[in-house]
Amino acid sequence: MNPITVSPARLRAVEVVFWLALGTSFFLLPDKLTLMSQIMIFGLFAVSLDMALGYAGILTVGHAAFFGAGAYAAGLLAKHGWNEPFSGLLLALLVCTALGYVLSYLVVRGADLTRLMITIGVCVLLTELANRLTPITGGSDGLQGVTIAPVFGAFEFDLFGRTAFVYAYCIVLVMFLGVRLVLRSPFGLTLRGIHDSRRRMLAIGSPVDARLRMAYALSAGVAGVAGALLAQTTQFVGLESISFNRSAEVMIILVLGGTGRLYGGLIGAIIYMLVHDWFANLNPEFWMFWLGIFLIAAVMLGRGGVMGALSRFVKIGRAS
Amino acid sequence: MQIVIFDGVAYGMLLFLIGVGLSITMGLMNFVNLAHGTFAMVGGYTASALMNRFGVGFFPSLAAAFVAAASAGAVLEFFLYRRLYRAHPLDQVLLSIGIVFVSVAVFTYFFGPTMQPFTLPPILDGRVSLLGFEVGRYRLFLILCGVLVLACLLLVLGKTRYGAMVRAAVDNQRVAGGTGIHVQRLFFLTFSLGCGLAGLGGALSLGMLGLEPSFPLKYLVYFLIVVCVGGAGTITGPFVAALLVGVIDVAGKYYLPEAGAFLIYVVMIIMLLVRPNGIIPRKGLA
């Protein structure tokens, strides 16, 4: 099948339509707003993982460490008196970027296997830490009593999730545009270069390790914002938000959508959460079984997820 | 305190038994196999089902566990793992996570989510006096098993032609293939052997760790720690690391119960920083 050629202007129109369609779900799906918020939050989380995994090429199955850290940071800030939602996001961003930067010194060194181990190790270590510090984090019961003040002092977080949806939508859109800006900047091009051929990047004098560390730190920050959003919109932080299972789940979402492509995380999150919701009444074992089968099939058959498949049918450029 | 160390050593032996197969396959095939716990689980459930439902004795069940896990490994290697040896580590990780999920679901379906009941055979029950201390017989048996397996593996790898082929393929796969070693068949055999050992370890863990369907996920980190901290591709590396992990974990949980498993993760990170290729790295990496 011949690929269709799409001009860049038309592509931008498609993007705008995509975001508008997401936004109109506010009017079209008034009962499913909580689900839509969660879809966008996990989409942002997957996009952040893509920064580290798809663009910087750092194999990590421990990214939930930052997601959970952001969630706990925002939750604790709200619980201890300062309810303003945007400050919670800012705190999560700063804390997780700092944490990501510190950890990047552990992660951006050594072989793939060591790196994988360290990321898993940090994730379970933080899970265990959150579990043990029960007086602070609530342990396995989760952090409760998180109340968020109204956005801009006017829009209260209501039971139907309307404010939550608009809040999450706007923040996710802003963060996504920020990530896009970073990835299309010269910094992003360096990352792509490192991914393609690390040795040549070193040869032209690019400080490869420093770039990878920065990418990891930024990815951690964005994941932290996603976590903070979850904490603020659900007004609860559970232990599973920092767990290995969450890391594996976001990796599945990203692979489903396609790594190394801007919209991969979002598409993956939409499909995964909708299918999960559809089968919500299923026994958890059956869900795990089919998820495993899907993973095995995806690895053996598909290459590049949904976006990868799309890229084989649609090319960007001038129509000849 | 000696009892704590003894228990730690026994626990370490168990981790070694399960982890040594992972070390060989990771070092030999360069395949990140997070599903190694699944094969241990297969062995454990085989032994448990044989003992509980069919009344088979303990030692024959151990042998059956080895065979069952080795067969499972052989089948999966033939159909799935074989195609991904040259693939990106991400694909390998995803495949193994998929296998873990499927296995957890299947075993929950057939055996239920609760821990399997286990009764010690009379010969291994109770305590025996060793160097003036009263030690559990089962833990002593575990330690003996671990040392025996270590000795056997070192003998096989060091003195047999098969062992020489494995060592050659671990050191440099391409050249080994160039000298005429049938690398594919070697992988197949070694992977099955590794999985069989894991199955044996899984069956032995019935009495010490308890077997439930989430076993592969619960203990995944411990096996990976043993292999990565010890050095993938060697036998003695994981042995040392397993002893270290076992003793530190048991001692940590005994003396500092609030810290829990926290201690072992910190130790792991420190060890990986100090020696990123493992305590005893394989040749060509140190």
Contacts between the chains, C-beta under 8 A, distances in Angstrom:
chain1	res1	chain2	res2	distance
A	53	B	90	7.2
A	59	B	89	5.5
A	59	B	90	5.9
A	59	B	93	7.0
A	61	B	93	6.5
A	106	B	269	6.8
A	106	B	272	7.9
A	106	B	273	6.6
A	109	B	276	6.9
A	110	B	272	7.6
A	110	B	276	3.9
A	110	B	277	7.8
A	111	B	276	7.2
A	111	B	277	7.5
A	112	B	32	7.6
A	112	B	89	5.0
A	113	B	26	7.0
A	113	B	32	6.3
A	113	B	89	7.9
A	113	B	228	6.4
A	113	B	232	6.5
A	114	B	228	6.3
A	114	B	272	5.7
A	114	B	276	4.8
A	114	B	277	7.5
A	116	B	32	6.5
A	116	B	89	7.4
A	116	B	93	7.2
A	117	B	224	5.7
A	117	B	225	7.4
A	117	B	228	4.4
A	117	B	268	7.5
A	117	B	272	6.3
A	118	B	269	6.4
A	118	B	272	5.7
A	120	B	221	6.4
A	120	B	224	6.7
A	121	B	221	7.1
A	121	B	225	7.4
A	121	B	265	5.4
A	121	B	268	5.2
A	121	B	269	5.6
A	121	B	272	7.5
A	122	B	265	8.0
A	122	B	269	7.1
A	124	B	221	5.4
A	124	B	261	7.8
A	124	B	265	6.1
A	125	B	262	6.6
A	125	B	265	3.8
A	125	B	266	6.9
A	125	B	269	7.3
A	128	B	260	6.0
A	128	B	261	5.3
A	128	B	262	4.9
A	128	B	265	6.6
A	129	B	262	6.4
A	131	B	260	7.5
A	132	B	258	6.3
A	132	B	259	7.1
A	132	B	260	5.8
A	132	B	262	6.4
A	244	B	217	7.5
A	244	B	220	7.9
A	244	B	221	7.8
A	245	B	217	7.7
A	248	B	97	5.7
A	251	B	93	7.9
A	251	B	94	7.3
A	251	B	97	7.8
A	252	B	94	7.7
A	252	B	97	7.8
A	255	B	90	7.7
A	255	B	94	6.1
A	259	B	90	7.5
A	285	B	104	7.6
A	285	B	105	4.4
A	285	B	108	4.5
A	285	B	109	5.6
A	286	B	105	6.8
A	288	B	101	4.8
A	288	B	102	7.7
A	288	B	104	5.9
A	288	B	105	4.3
A	289	B	101	7.0
A	289	B	102	5.7
A	289	B	105	3.4
A	289	B	106	6.8
A	289	B	109	7.8
A	291	B	98	7.7
A	291	B	101	5.4
A	292	B	97	7.7
A	292	B	98	4.4
A	292	B	99	6.7
A	292	B	100	7.1
A	292	B	101	3.1
A	292	B	102	3.5
A	292	B	103	7.8
A	292	B	104	8.0
A	292	B	105	6.6
A	293	B	98	7.1
A	293	B	102	6.2
A	294	B	98	7.5
A	295	B	94	5.4
A	295	B	95	7.1
A	295	B	97	6.1
A	295	B	98	3.1
A	295	B	101	6.8
A	296	B	80	6.8
A	296	B	95	6.0
A	296	B	98	4.1
A	296	B	99	6.8
A	296	B	102	7.2
A	298	B	94	7.0
A	298	B	98	8.0
A	299	B	84	7.1
A	299	B	87	7.9
A	299	B	91	5.0
A	299	B	94	5.0
A	299	B	95	4.6
A	299	B	98	6.9
A	300	B	80	7.0
A	300	B	83	6.8
A	300	B	95	7.6
